[in-house]
Amino acid sequence: MGQQPTRAMQIYSAIVAILGWTAVVLQFYLILINRTASVAETIIRFFSFFTILTNILVAFCCTMLCLRPGAGRGGSSGSSGSWLHFFSKPATLTAITVYITIVGLVYNLVLRSYWDPLGLQLWVDELLHSVIPSLFLIFWLVFVPKNNLHWKDIFSWLIYPIAYILFILLRGALSGFYPYPFIDINKIAYHEAFINTAGLLVGFFVLSLLLIGIGKMSRR
């Protein structure tokens, strides 16, 4: 495609990257000054949130695309085995879109009623859970090529959420800390946590189907 769409994608990626890194850094600051555990434990807890990990993933991805704007259009700059190339592949960008969209959906449909943040925390919350998920979904719709998405990609995309769920369940069993109430074994039964996590994985699967379906329709 022409130079103008590539330039537009570079600018858009830069905006999302700046917002993403700003939100993550501010959230790290807020969790430290409001900590209820040691600094080391607080840092571990910070990186135990799917929201944080996924927003870092989005910010990193957009930083790469900002520096290499042609890559997000399926370009071949860089060796095929490099991590830079990996984060610019349409399949990878679609997977990240699934992850960050789930962040937005789960927070706004399930978790928003659990607390009432104020001040800076409110602004950071909205960036992490509403603004950045919306902006990255728009990015995917406008800039990411969808012609070569395949149904089989879904199974590799599920590795990240499955690994995350196993990690927080294992660490929760050892430390007693669970980052989200719908998997908190201290407050709900094991079978309820299992049902909730299974439902979450179904959500990842269905949203992946939807985005690939959009890609298939755009091919026609």
C-alpha positions in Angstrom: 0.0 0.0 0.0 1.0 3.6 -0.3 3.2 5.7 2.0 0.3 7.6 3.6 -1.4 4.6 5.2 2.0 3.4 6.5 2.7 6.9 8.0 -0.8 6.9 9.5 -0.2 3.5 11.1 3.1 4.7 12.5 1.5 7.8 14.1 -1.4 5.7 15.5 1.0 3.1 16.9 3.0 5.8 18.6 -0.1 7.3 20.3 -1.2 3.9 21.6 2.4 3.1 22.7 2.7 6.3 24.6 -0.7 5.9 26.3 0.1 2.3 27.1 3.5 2.8 28.7 2.1 5.9 30.6 -0.8 3.9 32.0 1.5 0.9 33.1 4.1 3.2 34.7 1.4 5.2 36.6 -0.3 2.0 37.7 3.0 0.7 39.0 3.5 3.9 40.9 0.0 3.8 42.4 0.3 0.1 43.5 3.6 0.9 45.2 2.5 3.9 47.2 -0.7 2.1 48.2 0.9 -1.3 48.9 -0.3 -3.6 51.7 2.6 -6.0 51.3 6.3 -5.8 51.0 7.8 -4.1 47.9 9.0 -7.4 46.5 5.6 -9.0 46.9 3.8 -5.9 45.6 6.0 -6.0 42.4 5.1 -9.7 41.9 1.4 -9.0 42.4 1.7 -6.1 39.9 2.9 -8.5 37.2 0.3 -11.1 38.2 -2.5 -9.1 36.7 -3.6 -10.1 33.2 -4.5 -6.5 32.6 -0.9 -5.3 33.2 0.8 -8.1 31.3 -1.5 -7.5 28.3 -1.2 -3.8 28.3 2.6 -4.2 28.4 2.2 -6.5 25.4 0.2 -3.9 23.5 2.6 -1.1 24.4 5.6 -3.1 23.3 3.9 -4.2 20.1 2.9 -0.7 19.2 6.4 0.6 20.0 7.8 -2.0 17.5 5.3 -1.0 14.8 6.0 2.7 15.4 9.7 2.0 14.7 9.0 -0.3 11.8 5.7 0.9 10.3 5.8 -1.3 7.3 5.9 -4.5 9.3 2.3 -4.4 10.5 1.2 -4.5 6.9 2.7 -7.9 6.5 6.1 -6.5 5.5 9.1 -8.8 5.5 11.7 -6.4 7.0 13.9 -8.3 9.4 14.6 -12.0 9.5 11.6 -14.3 9.8 12.9 -15.7 13.1 13.4 -12.4 14.9 11.1 -11.3 17.7 10.6 -8.0 16.0 9.2 -9.8 13.0 7.0 -12.0 15.2 5.3 -9.0 16.9 4.5 -7.5 13.5 2.8 -10.6 12.0 -1.0 -10.2 11.3 -1.6 -13.5 13.3 0.3 -12.1 16.3 -1.5 -8.7 16.1 -4.8 -10.5 16.0 -4.0 -12.6 19.0 -3.0 -9.5 20.9 -6.3 -7.9 19.8 -8.1 -10.8 21.3 -6.2 -10.5 24.6 -6.7 -6.8 25.1 -10.3 -6.9 24.0 -11.0 -9.6 26.7 -9.3 -7.2 29.2 -11.8 -4.5 28.3 -14.8 -6.8 28.2 -14.2 -8.6 31.5 -13.5 -5.4 33.4 -16.4 -3.5 32.1 -18.9 -6.3 32.2 -17.7 -8.1 35.4 -15.2 -6.2 37.5 -16.2 -2.6 37.3 -18.8 -2.9 40.0 -16.2 -4.3 42.5 -14.6 -1.0 43.3 -14.9 2.7 42.7 -11.5 4.3 41.9 -11.0 8.0 42.2 -8.6 10.6 41.0 -5.5 9.4 39.2 -6.5 5.8 39.7 -9.7 6.4 37.9 -7.8 7.8 34.9 -5.3 5.0 34.9 -8.1 2.4 35.1 -9.9 3.9 32.2 -6.8 3.9 30.1 -5.9 0.3 30.9 -9.4 -1.2 30.6 -11.3 1.0 28.2 -9.2 3.4 26.1 -6.3 1.2 25.1 -8.5 -1.9 24.4 -10.7 0.3 22.2 -7.8 1.9 20.4 -6.1 -1.4 19.7 -9.3 -2.9 18.4 -9.6 0.0 16.0 -6.0 -0.4 15.0 -6.7 -4.0 14.1 -9.8 -3.2 12.1 -8.1 -0.4 10.2 -4.5 -1.4 9.7 -3.9 -5.1 10.2 -4.2 -7.4 7.0 -6.7 -10.2 7.7 -6.4 -12.2 4.5 -4.2 -15.0 5.8 -5.7 -15.7 9.2 -6.4 -19.4 9.8 -8.7 -21.2 12.2 -5.8 -23.3 13.4 -4.2 -20.2 14.8 -6.6 -20.1 17.7 -4.9 -23.0 19.4 -1.6 -21.3 19.7 -3.3 -18.1 20.7 -4.8 -19.9 23.7 -1.4 -20.8 25.1 -1.0 -17.3 26.8 -4.3 -17.2 28.7 -4.0 -20.9 29.7 -0.4 -20.4 30.9 -1.6 -17.3 32.8 -4.5 -19.1 34.5 -2.2 -22.0 35.6 0.3 -19.5 36.9 -2.1 -17.5 39.1 -3.8 -20.6 40.4 -0.5 -22.2 41.4 0.9 -19.0 42.9 -2.4 -18.3 44.6 -2.3 -21.8 46.2 1.2 -21.0 47.5 0.8 -17.3 48.5 -2.9 -16.9 49.1 -3.1 -14.0 46.6 -5.4 -14.1 43.6 -5.6 -11.1 41.4 -9.2 -11.4 40.4 -12.3 -12.2 42.6 -13.8 -14.7 40.1 -10.8 -17.1 40.7 -10.1 -16.3 44.3 -10.2 -19.6 46.1 -10.2 -17.8 49.4 -13.7 -16.5 48.7 -15.3 -19.0 46.2 -15.3 -22.8 45.9 -12.9 -24.6 43.6 -15.6 -25.7 41.3 -16.8 -22.1 40.9 -13.3 -21.0 40.1 -13.0 -23.8 37.5 -16.3 -22.8 35.9 -15.2 -19.2 35.8 -11.8 -19.9 34.2 -13.4 -22.3 31.7 -15.9 -19.6 30.8 -13.1 -17.2 30.3 -11.2 -19.5 28.0 -14.4 -20.0 26.0 -14.6 -16.2 25.7 -11.0 -16.2 24.3 -12.0 -18.9 21.8 -15.2 -17.3 20.7 -13.6 -13.9 20.2 -10.8 -15.5 18.2 -13.4 -17.2 16.0 -15.1 -13.9 15.5 -12.0 -12.0 14.5 -10.8 -14.8 12.1 -14.4 -14.8 10.7 -14.1 -11.1 10.0 -10.8 -11.8 8.2 -12.4 -14.5 6.1 -15.3 -12.2 5.1 -12.8 -9.4 4.2 -11.0 -11.9 1.9 -14.2 -12.4 0.0 
